[in-house]
């Protein structure tokens, strides 16, 4: 079996309990285990998806020792050798294998008490460009949680990155000053963005821009919890949400800036909040050069009806980040397709042809281009 992050069976090894280890019996056992792996492909791939969502270069072989019980069931499963080096994936795989039934194992000569060594190879997926938020790496704390959706590690995002934040009612999320632009979009709930003495109210579908070097915080208000998207332009500052190793302070890109990037003439130097208004389907720009006074990014809303497709096209100098808020569709990047639904984020590098087809909508997506102004937001035909 081959593909992206797929568990692949090499050849099972008989450890003991089998009266005969002839070539015919080995081949028969290989067939039994191979059918079991194929039958549980989705289960194994679901265990490996979170690892790819953290790092698309992740891969390795996991050797599982399986002891058979009555009725071809798996009585015990444990790790014999681990080259994958991912505890969460290993725990998930062991839990899945313990519920397997290797049908035909007894006929192949492996009865109760027989032990088999099953190598499972999980392959890296360097072409990954879409990540579901349920698989994204999460950092939880008393003030809320952060999920790293699009980073340079999982999709190769360099010019911008995307994080999903959530805070319970009454909690306050500090937004530390960064060397990057911070862009916010409220998915659910209400909040208040504070910058010094300035207070800006936010509601669902509101967008906000925090210039580089500005210290701010957002407080969750209303009945439910506050859920929002946070982009960093350029990417890298999302590293501050990763769990710290050791007792020292985190070093690197997560720290505040020493100087602010130069702004265009007439550019704003204070946060900007825009409330989305209802309009016709298509593309609507929320934050662009006319409002911001610079061309470092553009933020907009894309709405597509069922059956509408976006022809494949590329941006000469801009990276394209997309978050599906509602609906289903199939994304295409250089011919590689990815089925997406609400809660999935995708990254399209510059000069790479991408499009949308198979829309089951209405499809609503939030899209950001970095830099903005040099290329149009994704439009439909």
N, C-alpha and C positions, 0 to 999 in steps of 0.2 A: 504494500500500500504506500502511496506517495501523495504529496501535496503539502499544503501549508500547515505546519504544526501537527501533522497527523501522526498518531501512534503507529509504528510499523513493526510487524513481527519479523524477526530474522530467522531463527530456528530454535525451537525449544530443546533443552538439554535434560536428559533423564538423570535424576540424582539418585534414585533408589526406589524400591518397591515394585519394579516392573520385572516380571520373570524373564523376559527376553528383550534384548535391545537390538534386534536385527534391523537391517536397513528398511524393510517393509514396515515394521512397527514404528520406527522413528518417523517415517513419512506419514503414516497414519496419524500419529500423535501431532505432528506438525499441522496436518490438515484440521484436526479437531481444535487446536488452539487458534489457528488462523481464522477459522469460522467464528470463534468466540470473539476475537479481537474485532473482526469486521462487523459482527452483530452489535458490538458496544462502541462503535467508532464515535458516535456523538457524545457518549458519556465520557470517553477518554479525552476527546477534543475539548469538551467543556472544562475538564480539569486543567488543560494546558493553556486555554485562552487567557486567563489572568496573567500568566507568565509572559506571554507575548505582548499583553497590554502594558506591561512594565518595560520590556526590552524585546524588540523584535529579533534581536540576534541570539536570543536564548535558545538552547537546544542541548540534547545529550541523550544518553541511553540509560534506562532504568532496568535493572535486572531484578525480577520479582520471583521469589521462591513460592510455589503454589503446592499445597498438600491437599490431595483429594479426599473427599469423604464419601458417604453413601449417595447413590443416585447420581454420580458424576458431578456432584456439587463441590464447591471449594470449601474445605473445612478450615484452612488457615492460609494466610498470605502475608509475607514479610519481605523486607528488602534484603537482597543478597549482596548487591553492589549498586552504588549510586554515582553515576557520572553526570546526572542532570543538576544536582546541587540546588534543589528548590524544595524546601520542606513542605510548603503548601501544596504543591503539585503532587509530591510523593504521598502525603496523607490522603489526598482526594483519590488518587489512583488505587491505593491499597483498600480504601473503603469500597470503591467500585468493584474491584476484583473479588473481594470477599463475598459478594453477592452473585457471582457468576455460576453458571452450570455448564461444564464442558461436555456437552452431549456427544456420546460416542467414544468417550475416553475408556470405558470399561471394555468395549469391543476391541479397542486398539491395544488392550493389555495393561492399562493403567487402572487398577482397582483402588478401593479405599486404602489410604496410607501411602499411596504412591506420591513421590515428590518430583516436581518439574521446575526447571529454571527457565523462565520466560523473559527474553530481552525485548523491551519496548523502547523504540527510538523515537524521540520527539524532535522534529526538525524546525530549525529557525525559519522565519518568513520575512526576508529582507524587503519584500515588495509590499508589506502591510501599509495601508494608508487610512484604514477606518478602524475605530475602536468604540465598543459599546461601553456606556458608563457603568454597567453592572460588573464589567471585567476590569475597569481601570483601578490603578493603585489608589488606596484610600488611606488618609491620615485622619484619625478621629481624636478630638480633644473635648474639653468641657464646653468650649464655645461653639462647637459645631464639627463639621467634617469637610475635607477637601479631597476631590478625586482628580487625579492628573489625567486628562483626556488626551491631549495632543502635546507631545514633547519631542525633543530630538532623539530620545532613546527609543520610543515606540513607533514613530512614523517619520523620523528625520526632520522634524519641524525646526527651522532655524530662525526665520524672519519673524515668527510669532508663535505663541503657545497658548493653550487653552486649559483652564481649570474650572471644575464645577464645585461651587461652595454651597453649603447648607448650614443654617443656624436655627436653633429652636427659638421660640417666642421669648423675647426679653434679652437675648444674647447680643453681644456686640463683637463684630469681627474687625480687628485692626488691619488697616491697609497701609503697610509701611512704605515710606518713600523709596522709589526704585529709580534706576537709570533708564527704565523703559516706561512707555505709555501704558496706563492701565485702563482697560475698557470693560465696563460692566453692562450686563443685560439681565433684567429681572425675569425669571421664568414663573415663579409663584410667590405669593405673599406680598407684604408691604415692608418698607424700611425707610430709614432716615440716614442720609449720607452727610457726615459732618466733616468739615474742613476748617479748622480754626473756629471762628464764630459763625461761619456760614452753615446753614442747615437746608438740605435739599430733600424733599419727599420723593420716594420712589414707589412705584406700584408695578404690577405685572405688565410686561412689555415695555417698560421704561429702559432707556439706555443712558449711560453716563460715561464721561471721559475724565480721568484724573491725570493731569500732566506729570511729567517726570519731576521727581524731587518734592512732590507734595505729600504731606502726611495727612491721612484721612482715616475714617472708620465708618462702618455701616452697622446700624442697630436694627434688629428685627422687631417689627411692630405688627399689630393686627392679631388675628385669632390663630392662624397657623404658622408654620415655620417658613423662613425665608430661604428660597432657592434661587441662585443666580449663577451666571457664567462670568468668568474673568479671563480676559485676554491680556497677554503681555506682548508688547511690540517694541523691540525685538524679543524673541524668546530667551529663556534662561533663568529669569527671576522666579519661575515656578519651582525651582530647586529648594526654595525656602520652605515649601510644604512637605518636602521629603523628611522621613524620620531621621533624626540626628544620631550619629554613631559616636559613642564616647561621651565624655562629660564636657568637652570643650565647646566653644561657640562655633557655629557653622561658618566655614570660610567659603569664599567664592562669589558666584554671581548673585546670591540671594541678598547681599548687603546693599545699603543705600548708595546713591551715586555721589561722586565727588563734584560733578558739574552737570548742568542740564544741557540737552541738545539744543542747538540753535533753532529758533522758531522763525516762521515767515513774518514779514511785516504785517502788523495788525492781528497776529495770532493771539488767541486767548491764553492767559496764564493762570486761570482759575477753572475749577471743575465745570463741566457742561452737562446738563441733564435734558434729555429729549423724551417726550411721551409719544408712543406710537399712536397714530390715528388710523381708524378704519378706512380702507380704500379698496380700489379694485385689485384683482389678483395680478400678479406679475412681480416686479422688483421695486421696492421702495427703499430709498436711502435714508438712514436715520442720522448717521454722523459722517460728514464728508468735508471736503476742503472749504466749502462756503461757510459752514458752521464753525469748524475747528480753526481755520486759518493756516493749516498745514496739510501736507500730502503724505504723512507717514502711514496712514491707514484710512480705510473707509468701511463703515458698518451698515448693513442693510438687511431687509427681510425679503425672502423669496417665497412666493405662494404659487403652487401649481395645482391645477385640477387633474382629476383622474384621466390618464391616457396621454397627457401632455408630456413631451420629451424636450430635453435640452441637448442640442447637437454638440458633439465633441469639439472643443476649441481650447486654446491655451492662452495664457497671459505672458507677454514677453518678459516682464520684469517683476510681476507681483505673485506672491504666494497666496493661495486661496484656502481659507479655513471655513468649514461648514458644520453646523450643528442642527440635526433634525429635531424639531420641536414636536411635530405631529405628522402622522401619515407614514407610508412605506414607499420604497423605491429601490432601484438598482443603480448604483454608481459605477461609472466606468473611468478608469485611468490607464491610458496606454493599452487598451484592450482587456485589462484585468477588471473583472466585475466583482462587486461586493453588495450583497443585499443589506439594506439598512432599514431601521425603523426608529420610532421616537426614542431619543436618548443616545443616538449614535453620532459620533463626531468623525469628520474626515479631513485630511490634509492633502491639498493638491499643490505640488511644487511649481515654480515658474517654468515656463516653456514645456509643460507636460500637458498633452491633450486629455481633457476630462469632460464628462457629460453626465446626464441623468436620463434614465428610461424606466419603463415599467412602473409609473407612478400610480399608487393606489391612495387616493387622497380624500380630501385635499391635503397636499404636502406643504408644510410650513417649515422653513429652515432659516436660521440666522447665519449670515455669511459675512466674513471679514476678509478684506484684501490688504496686504501689506507689501509694498507701499500702496496707498490709494491715490486716486486721481490720475494715475498713468494707465489704468485699465478699468474697463467697466465691470460692474458686478455681474454675476451670472444672470443671463436673461433667457427667456424661453421663446420657442417658435411654435 
